[in-house]
């Protein structure tokens, strides 16, 4: 029975946190956003139904180019859950529980904090199921850490292995790790708070060129007609579109501050 449960848990786990499989929701929301921009580009920069028809298939596959963003969000969420897990483990260790029992008991606490379907709860269930098969905790935890590709979790795994081998103070190690991760998360939250207004301004600026061109098309359509009816005009609008995308890319990189 335990082997069946172990296999069932394994099926629900993420095998590699650097690999992301798009859900139906991801595909639909990403495609809709891309189609909206395809419509704006077709109307504002080319005033052409043909361009719209050509760009829609590109918009539909656009979510596949956003996988890095999805992976980063998932890792950030896992690290946030891991921080709470360490805090819970530390409290159990301070109450004189063994590290193995602390892992078992932490599942219930984590489920109350983040839900039974949270990533860390699933990972803890898998770890505990392997412990019941008499596998060493340090080996099992290292496999979990390695597949996350998250520096803080991998570093903690290495320190945890050394402490377990040489009889180090695991409670103190976890306490120090919590402080480091907390500091990083607090800095990240502070950066997000400071740059929130700038990110909002960026979104508005991204839409501003479309709004200006559409307004000018409505109010003075004859003024912009050469841009849509001549080869020179088409080339100029294409160049402007390239500059627009380069500007968006740079603005995103400026606001992506790594901690």
MOURBEL-V299013 format. One record per residue. N is the residue number from 0. RES is the residue in three letters. PHI is phi in whole degrees, 0 to 359 (* if undefined). NEAR is the number of other ideal C-beta (glycine too) atoms within 10 Angstrom. Layout:
# MOURBEL-V299013
n/res/phi/near
N/RES/PHI/NEAR
N/RES/PHI/NEAR
This chain:
# MOURBEL-V299013
n/res/phi/near
0/UNK/*/5
1/UNK/295/9
2/UNK/294/10
3/UNK/296/8
4/UNK/298/12
5/UNK/300/16
6/UNK/295/10
7/UNK/294/11
8/UNK/295/17
9/UNK/299/12
10/UNK/294/6
11/UNK/268/10
12/UNK/271/13
13/UNK/276/16
14/UNK/281/7
15/UNK/205/10
16/UNK/283/18
17/UNK/267/14
18/UNK/244/11
19/UNK/233/19
20/UNK/255/8
21/UNK/295/14
22/UNK/274/11
23/UNK/299/7
24/UNK/296/8
25/UNK/299/16
26/UNK/296/15
27/UNK/292/12
28/UNK/294/13
29/UNK/294/21
30/UNK/294/17
31/UNK/297/12
32/UNK/297/14
33/UNK/293/20
34/UNK/295/17
35/UNK/301/11
36/UNK/292/15
37/UNK/297/22
38/UNK/295/15
39/UNK/297/17
40/UNK/296/20
41/UNK/297/19
42/UNK/284/17
43/UNK/282/22
44/UNK/264/21
45/UNK/231/20
46/UNK/49/18
47/UNK/220/15
48/UNK/288/10
49/UNK/299/9
50/UNK/297/16
51/UNK/297/16
52/UNK/297/11
53/UNK/289/13
54/UNK/279/20
55/UNK/299/15
56/UNK/301/10
57/UNK/294/12
58/UNK/296/20
59/UNK/294/16
60/UNK/269/12
61/UNK/303/18
62/UNK/305/21
63/UNK/292/12
64/UNK/274/11
65/UNK/259/16
66/UNK/299/15
67/UNK/299/10
68/UNK/294/13
69/UNK/296/16
70/UNK/296/15
71/UNK/297/12
72/UNK/298/11
73/UNK/294/16
74/UNK/293/17
75/UNK/299/13
76/UNK/293/14
77/UNK/297/20
78/UNK/297/19
79/UNK/296/15
80/UNK/293/20
81/UNK/297/24
82/UNK/299/18
83/UNK/294/18
84/UNK/299/26
85/UNK/297/22
86/UNK/297/17
87/UNK/293/20
88/UNK/301/23
89/UNK/300/19
90/UNK/295/16
91/UNK/291/19
92/UNK/294/20
93/UNK/293/12
94/UNK/270/9
95/UNK/74/8
96/UNK/280/16
97/UNK/288/12
98/UNK/296/18
99/UNK/295/13
100/UNK/294/13
101/UNK/298/20
102/UNK/298/21
103/UNK/297/17
104/UNK/288/17
105/UNK/291/24
106/UNK/300/20
107/UNK/297/13
108/UNK/296/18
109/UNK/294/24
110/UNK/296/16
111/UNK/291/11
112/UNK/280/15
113/UNK/240/17
114/UNK/96/10
115/UNK/292/12
116/UNK/263/9
117/UNK/290/18
118/UNK/299/18
119/UNK/292/23
120/UNK/296/22
121/UNK/298/17
122/UNK/293/23
123/UNK/294/22
124/UNK/298/21
125/UNK/294/18
126/UNK/297/21
127/UNK/295/19
128/UNK/297/19
129/UNK/286/20
130/UNK/297/17
131/UNK/292/12
132/UNK/267/10
133/UNK/66/6
134/UNK/270/13
135/UNK/297/13
136/UNK/297/18
137/UNK/296/16
138/UNK/291/10
139/UNK/295/18
140/UNK/291/22
141/UNK/296/16
142/UNK/297/13
143/UNK/296/20
144/UNK/298/21
145/UNK/297/14
146/UNK/282/18
147/UNK/283/22
148/UNK/59/14
149/UNK/257/18
150/UNK/304/11
151/UNK/297/18
152/UNK/290/23
153/UNK/293/16
154/UNK/296/14
155/UNK/298/22
156/UNK/300/18
157/UNK/296/12
158/UNK/294/16
159/UNK/298/21
160/UNK/297/17
161/UNK/295/12
162/UNK/296/18
163/UNK/290/16
164/UNK/289/9
165/UNK/253/7
166/UNK/70/7
167/UNK/287/13
168/UNK/281/11
169/UNK/295/18
170/UNK/299/18
171/UNK/292/12
172/UNK/298/19
173/UNK/296/25
174/UNK/299/15
175/UNK/295/13
176/UNK/296/21
177/UNK/301/19
178/UNK/299/11
179/UNK/296/13
180/UNK/294/21
181/UNK/300/13
182/UNK/300/11
183/UNK/295/15
184/UNK/293/16
185/UNK/296/11
186/UNK/296/12
187/UNK/297/16
188/UNK/297/11
189/UNK/296/11
190/UNK/296/14
191/UNK/299/12
192/UNK/293/9
193/UNK/294/10
194/UNK/268/16
195/UNK/301/11
196/UNK/294/9
197/UNK/292/11
198/UNK/293/13
199/UNK/294/10
200/UNK/297/13
201/UNK/298/16
202/UNK/297/10
203/UNK/294/10
204/UNK/294/12
205/UNK/295/16
206/UNK/272/11
207/UNK/302/10
208/UNK/301/17
209/UNK/297/17
210/UNK/296/12
211/UNK/295/11
212/UNK/294/19
213/UNK/296/14
214/UNK/297/11
215/UNK/293/13
216/UNK/295/17
217/UNK/284/8
218/UNK/275/9
219/UNK/219/10
220/UNK/297/11
221/UNK/293/6
222/UNK/293/10
223/UNK/263/17
224/UNK/304/13
225/UNK/300/11
226/UNK/290/19
227/UNK/254/15
228/UNK/243/10
229/UNK/241/11
230/UNK/296/7
231/UNK/299/9
232/UNK/296/15
233/UNK/299/16
234/UNK/295/11
235/UNK/297/14
236/UNK/292/19
237/UNK/295/12
238/UNK/298/10
239/UNK/298/14
240/UNK/294/15
241/UNK/296/10
242/UNK/300/11
243/UNK/299/16
244/UNK/292/10
245/UNK/296/10
246/UNK/296/14
247/UNK/297/13
248/UNK/299/10
249/UNK/294/10
250/UNK/295/17
251/UNK/293/13
252/UNK/294/9
253/UNK/296/11
254/UNK/273/15
255/UNK/269/9
256/UNK/258/12
257/UNK/277/5
258/UNK/259/11
